[in-house]
C-alpha cells in the first residue's frame, strides 16, 4: 500500500481561508436580500465569518460549514431588522412628542444632572459636543474613539435624555 494515498472515504478539511473565499460572496448576497443594504450585508457576513473562524475547529467538521455560516448570517440579519424596527417605532413616538414639549423649558441644572446620570462615555461625548461645541470628528479625536462610535454614543445619550427629561417635566407638572 502506498503511504501517500489517502483512503477512499477520506475528505480533506478545507482551510478557513479557502472556505471564506468560496462562500463569502454568496453569504453577502443572502444577507443583502434579507436587509436590503450592501454595507449592512457585508457587515453581517463578516460577523458570521468571524464566528465561524472562532469555532473553525468545530465548524470545519460539519457536513456543510456553509450552511452553518448562512444560519448565523440569517440570525444576525433578523436581529438587525428587529433592532431597526424598534428604533423606528421609538423615533416615531419621539417625533410625535416633540411639538407637545416644545414650549416646556428644562433648566440647565436639570439637564446637566441628567447628563451626569448617563454612562460615562455618553456623558463625555455630550459634554464635548455641546459644552465645547466640538464636531463629531473632534470628539472622536479627543476621546480616541471612532467617529461612528461617537455618533452612536450621542444617539443613545439623546434618547436617554429625552426619556429622563420627559419624566422630570411630568413630575414638575404634577
C-alpha positions in Angstrom: 0.0 0.0 0.0 1.3 3.4 -0.9 1.6 5.7 2.2 0.8 8.8 0.1 -2.6 7.6 -1.0 -5.5 8.6 1.2 -8.3 6.2 2.0 -11.3 6.4 -0.4 -13.6 7.8 2.3 -11.2 10.5 3.4 -12.4 14.1 2.9 -9.8 16.8 3.4 -10.9 19.6 5.8 -10.8 22.9 3.9 -8.8 25.7 5.4 -10.7 28.6 6.7 -9.2 30.8 4.0 -10.4 28.6 1.2 -13.8 28.3 2.8 -14.1 32.1 3.2 -13.0 32.7 -0.4 -15.6 30.2 -1.7 -18.5 31.3 0.5 -18.2 35.0 1.3 -19.8 36.4 -1.8 -22.8 34.2 -1.6 -23.3 34.9 2.1 -23.1 38.7 1.4 -25.8 38.1 -1.3 -28.0 36.3 1.1 -27.6 39.0 3.7 -28.3 41.7 1.1 -31.6 40.1 0.1 -32.6 40.0 3.8 -31.6 43.5 4.8 -31.6 45.5 1.6 -28.3 47.4 2.2 -25.0 46.4 0.8 -22.9 47.8 3.6 -25.1 46.2 6.3 -25.0 42.9 4.3 -21.2 42.9 4.2 -21.0 43.6 7.9 -23.4 40.8 8.7 -21.4 38.4 6.5 -18.2 39.5 8.2 -19.7 39.0 11.6 -20.9 35.5 10.6 -17.5 34.5 9.3 -15.8 35.9 12.4 -17.9 33.5 14.4 -17.0 30.7 12.1 -13.4 31.5 12.4 -13.5 31.4 16.2 -15.1 28.0 16.1 -13.4 26.7 13.0 -12.1 23.6 14.7 -15.7 22.5 15.2 -17.4 24.2 12.2 -14.9 22.7 9.7 -16.0 19.2 10.8 -19.7 19.8 9.9 -21.1 18.2 6.8 -21.9 21.7 5.4 -20.0 24.5 7.1 -21.5 26.9 4.6 -25.0 26.2 5.9 -23.8 26.9 9.4 -22.3 30.3 8.4 -25.5 31.1 6.5 -27.7 30.3 9.5 -25.5 32.7 11.6 -25.9 35.4 8.9 -29.6 34.9 8.8 -29.9 35.1 12.6 -27.8 38.3 12.6 -29.9 39.8 9.9 -33.1 39.0 11.8 -31.7 40.6 15.0 -30.6 43.7 13.0 -34.0 44.1 11.4 -35.7 43.7 14.8 -33.5 46.4 16.3 -34.0 48.7 13.4 -37.8 48.2 13.7 -37.7 49.0 17.4 -35.6 52.1 16.7 -38.0 53.3 14.0 -41.0 52.9 16.3 -39.2 54.7 19.1 -38.3 57.6 16.8 -41.9 57.8 15.6 -43.1 58.0 19.2 -40.5 60.7 20.0 -41.3 62.6 16.8 -44.9 62.8 17.8 -44.0 64.2 21.2 -41.7 67.0 20.0 -44.4 69.5 19.3 -46.1 68.8 22.6 -43.0 69.5 24.6 -41.6 72.4 22.5 -42.9 75.0 24.9 -41.6 73.3 28.0 -38.3 74.5 29.3 -35.8 72.5 31.3 -33.3 74.3 33.4 -29.6 73.9 32.6 -29.1 72.4 36.1 -31.7 69.7 35.5 -30.3 68.9 32.0 -26.7 68.5 33.3 -27.9 66.5 36.2 -29.5 64.1 33.7 -26.3 64.1 31.6 -24.3 63.1 34.7 -26.5 60.1 35.1 -25.7 58.8 31.7 -23.0 56.2 31.1 -19.5 57.7 31.3 -18.7 57.7 27.6 -22.1 59.1 26.6 -21.8 61.9 29.1 -18.3 62.7 27.8 -19.5 62.9 24.3 -22.4 65.1 25.2 -20.2 67.4 27.2 -17.6 67.7 24.4 -20.2 68.2 21.7 -22.5 70.7 23.5 -20.3 72.4 26.1 -17.2 72.8 23.9 -19.2 72.8 20.7 -16.8 70.3 19.1 -17.6 68.4 15.9 -18.1 64.6 15.9 -14.6 64.3 14.4 -13.1 66.4 17.2 -14.9 64.5 19.9 -13.6 61.2 18.4 -10.0 62.6 18.4 -10.2 63.8 22.0 -11.6 60.5 23.3 -9.5 58.4 20.9 -12.6 56.5 19.5 -14.1 56.2 16.0 -16.5 58.8 14.7 -19.3 56.2 14.2 -18.9 55.3 17.9 -19.2 59.0 18.9 -22.4 59.2 16.8 -23.7 56.1 18.5 -23.0 57.4 22.0 -24.7 60.7 21.1 -27.7 59.0 19.7 -28.1 56.8 22.8 -27.5 59.8 25.1 -30.1 61.9 23.3 -32.7 59.1 23.6 -31.9 58.5 27.3 -32.1 62.3 27.9 -35.4 62.6 26.1 -36.9 59.9 28.4 -35.2 61.2 31.5 -36.2 64.9 30.9 -39.7 63.9 29.9 -40.2 62.1 33.2 -38.7 65.1 35.0 -41.1 67.5 33.3 -44.0 65.3 34.1 -43.0 65.3 37.8 -42.8 69.0 37.8 -46.2 69.4 36.2 -47.9 67.4 38.9 
